[in-house]
Amino acid sequence: MREIGESGPDLGHAGGGPVEPGGLLDVLGVAAVVLDADGRIALWSPQAEALFGYTAKEALGEFAARLLVDEQHLNLVISLFARVMTGGGPWSGAFPVRHKDGRTLLAEFRNMRLEDERGALYALGIASDRATLRRVERDLALSGRLVSQSPIGLGVMDTDLRYVLVNPALERINGLSADQHLGRHVSEAVPFLDTGSIESAMRGVLADGAPLLNQFTVGRTPADPGTDHAWSVSYYRLEDAGGRVLGVATSVVDVTEQHRAASQVAQARARLALIADASVRIGTTLDLGTTARELADVAVPALADVAAVDILDTVLDGGREADASAGGALGFRALAVASSHPDDGAVCAADPVGELAAYGPDRLVTQCVTTRRPVLVSHVRSRDFPRIARDPEAAARLAAAGLHSYLAVPLTARGEVLGALDLKRTRNQLPFDHDDVVLAGELAARAAVCIDNARGYQTQRHAALALQRHLLPHAPPHQPGLEIAYRYQPAGAVGEAGGDWFDVIPLADDKTALVVGDVMGHGINAAATMGQLRTAARTLADLALDPAEVLTHLDRLTTGLDEAMATCVYAVHDPRHLRCRIATAGHLPPVLARFGQVPELLDLPTGAPLGVGGVPFEAVTLGLGIGDQLTLYTDGLVETHHQDIDTRLRTLLDLLTTPHRPLEATCDLLLNALRNPHDPDDVALLIARTRPLPVPGGIDARAR
């Protein structure tokens, strides 16, 4: 342990000015006594009075030996006094003296001869209570040992914040010798630390005296310049026995291991939180693209600066996973790319979302998929860029963006590799490590199941839509006496292809059957049931049955299907007699817009849905003039969670108020105004407007 005073500047002012007295002599209570050549007391200090009990008036002029020494020690004292006075040298040691109150006091003495300008000789005696002296010596020895041998870094600064003492532990911590500390301000000795906050804390402690404990700080010192260390630092104000401020002491405890352990615990908690977050955020829909974006968004920035979700094109096409082990390239399609910094050049280097890219077996993402194992490049080197990027231009962009660490993990669900999660670090300076591989693998495993579910639902939806579109009419038929327009719009939600259908069936005598139905439920089963009912309706229509009879037969057929139910409206238009026969089975009422009049909902017997069984249906006959318009629709057009059905039906009537609008435009208007892209139900819409029936000679039905 080194401190100023051993071989350094004085603790006082550098200019050598007066220094305030210290407190140690006051603690020792050092007494000064001066004897003349005869051994009489010539000078007596207040400390002597405090130590021996005699006042100056009582002591001055008295023989010191007779006043203070027991008779049995008198001769010894006189001989020691004579030796000092005759030039035999100073004498020091412990000696018993008599206190005024009669008790014997063991005092520590230092005696030396003095000479004045006239040559007169005197003896100076300095004394202190031996018990007090030994206690102070023990305290100093203990303090010195503790400071020098303590594993805690200890330092003392004066009131100007210059080092006056450092112990070996602090030398090791700072990587500086004692000579490199002593006499220097904190900012001069350790400029590599945050000296501004350190000195501010010290000045605060000097000002108010309140200790500042366990201040946590992280930094690097010359002792280990390549590694961050953590310390717990405390500051204390130092005062002497009289309360005079001497400076500030600091204790420094290296808590690097604890900090690393705490950091590891925090990182583990963060990883668990990320996994929990992923469980909530990934798979909120059954849309494949949305699920991929959710995975990329969870990974950024918690795990990577740039994340891409690449799915095998064969997987998207519904085929089996491809094999690149024979040297062939694999087709990948990026479904999502996310970045913590949109201006990051690594984003531009990523495969554009939706585009197909073919990668050979030398590419890291291909190796990840074919081996079904993560591929980790902790430190990316120049030779790695061509194996990561899609082309040389993208490789140059990645290098310019500062890509320094790369990780790819397979997306595996139900034993099938779907693609890979591609992760890059550019601004996060930490390289990917084993813990990151485990975390990325956990995210990928959870997300892959969601992606596979979305893929399955998408496949089912496409199949249902394909079946449904195949079963619906492909072009508006040209029917005598009718102008017809129609629309079918599938549900916006993934997997919600339903059983809505419409049909226009030519009948004998220029009649036309108009059918709109809705099988309850969604998916391929609903579409298949719809196909059966549409086929049955067409067959029954050829029998020229009344609409109520057709619905009765369809009800029996539906009852025989596995828990199927449907609503339906069936109308037969007769252009020769300008009338329409119509019946419904639990369906919403059609809208009739007579030429020049306000549209209205037809008041028809509702009837029970198909599949209930045993409920009779009733048909109603309507007279229709030229230009009258009949609108049939399914509930997906008007039903919504945000408004009640009556409000929506009034909106439908308002939209149909404008006369003579082209039917195609009317279909578009209704869908745009009443439908939302994410509505969960499909829609079938059929609009028929009466027109004159051509007759030989150009005379129409109205003229007849």
Phi, psi and omega in degrees: 000131179241144176215157177296136185119331175281308177204058181206181181295156181293149181294338179283198184288147183294335181281359178079019179287177180297145181240140178296144180297147177278179184258353186293317179297325177294322178296319181286337182062047185293124180260139178243130180226134178244128179249146175278183185296339179270356180091010176275150181284118181259326179225143186218117184273158175302326178294329176294319177299317180295326184279316187258344176096346182269140175282166178300321180297324181283333187264323186299132180089348180274151173291125184298321183296315181291328183283322193247346188247138176293152186299328183290341179254007189296313182298321179297317182294319181296320180293321178294323179294319181294321180298319180293317186287334181270008177091018179284001178101164180292160178231140177220151179159180179263141183211140179283132178235160183263124177280157181302327182278005174098345180279159180265132184241128178271115184243150176263123186246150166228117185240137179210158182271141176240152179223133179266184185292343179266359181090003178289143183256145178221163175241126177260124176245127176246128186224151176212152177298125187296323180298318178296317181298315180296323179297316179295319179298318179297317180298317180294318180296317179296315180298316180299316179296316180299316181294314185287328184258357182292139174285351179272134177289125182235136178216152177234130175245147175282186184291345175266009179063041171254140180295131173239349178203136170220144178262168183302326181297319179292325175301316181293320182296313183278346182070026182229145176286169178299320180298332179281351176260308195299134179082354182256147174292160180303316182295335179276323186281320184232061183293345181282353177258173179282076187292335179299311180288328179296310181293325177298318178295318180297317180296324177297319178293318177299324185286314187252349176081353181280126180295149177247113193249145168052052175276122185271134178213152180233138179187188179231143180233167177301342179295327180207073190294343183266001186227138173287135174240156179239140180227150170252116188245136176233150181233139181224142174275137179259134179225152174274185184297336180269002179089004179287133182285124180262330183160205181226139177252148178229142173241136184234119180247124178285113182244031183301315181296317177297321179296317179295318179296316179296321178296320179295320177296316179298319179295320178297319178295320179297321179294318178297320179296322179294319179295318178297319178297319179297323180298331181271321189271336183262130178090026180287339177228176176255024176268128186297313180296319179296317179298318178296319178295323179297319178296313180298320181292326178291323183287338183247131358264007186300328184241329185211163174276328178224133179227140177227141177250110182250123182250140177298133182296327178295328178292318180294330179278357179088007180270188179276159180297144184278166181233118179256008184292336181275003177106355179281161179274153176253140177268124178242146174234121180286122178264339181200145173222132179228148181218144176285341179226109184301335181272006180294127180298338180294335178292318179295333180280346181286157177297131178301141181298130178094342182275149180269134177231138179252124182238133179281179185292347179279347181283144184294322180293326176294318178298322179299316183288317185287326179272347183060029181229152177297150174242117184244127171238092185300318181235106183285130176248171186302326182289345182275335186301317179297337180273351180256314185278161182282334180202172181302323179296316178294324178297319178295321179294320179297318179296318180293329180284350179087027177300122182232350180211141187222143179212132174232133178233142182286147172262103186240128179221130177054041176079003182243134176277121182266334184167213183212150170261118187255120186237139180224145174241126178240311183262330172289113189283348179282135177284156173297140178232187183299320179298323178293323178298316180296315181296313179299321178297322179294316178298316182296320181296316180293316183292325183299322178296318178295319178296319180294320176299315180297320178297317180297316179294323179296319178297316179295320180295315179299320179295317180295317179295318179298316178297316183294315180294327178294326183277342181274159178300145184262347179207143179298122179287150177265106184253144179300131175076006182223140166252129190233141171220152183209163174213145165234129179231119180290168179294148178286333182283143179296138176080006186256022172302132189242202185245025177288143177208163172220163177202149175234114190243117176292137179235173179294159176061035177066012179283160179221129174268130177248123185231134170224129181220166182214108175282130181290137182107179182221167175096187187293331178293318178296320179295321179294318178298319177302317180299320179295316182292321180296317179297317179296319180297319178297319180295316180293326181297324180294343180275002178057039179279156174293148180308322180295322178292321178301314180296326178296316178293319178296326178296317178297318180297316182294323179299328180282348177278164187286095175054034179270147174217153181205155170253157184200145169236132185231122182230145176238118180264131179246100185288339181287328181251006178050054177214165181221132178255127190219143177217152181231152176236086177067019186261157176296147185290139175294164177252128177251122176246097179287150185302119178082005181239169180285136178298152180216152173280130180291133178270093184244156170299123188293314183075164179271155176299154176296136181105346176291315175086133172080004180258126182288153177246153184230131179260151180234142179258131178243140171273133182237129175265169178297132180092352176290149187231131180244126181245119176250144187201163174259169188294340179298341179284327189240341183275137180205159179280347188265339181222153178284161188294326180295319178297318181293322179293323176296321177297320178300315179297319180298320181292335181267006184289322184299124183279156170061021174286140178303143185296322178299317178295325179295319177300313180297319180300314182296316181292319180292323184278327188255346185254147173247143183303336183254016179300139188276004183232153178272171185223134167242129184229130181223122180239129179234132178237130181287146177217166183299146179268119181298141177226160179303136179087003176083007179272124184270177185295329181292321179295325179294000000 
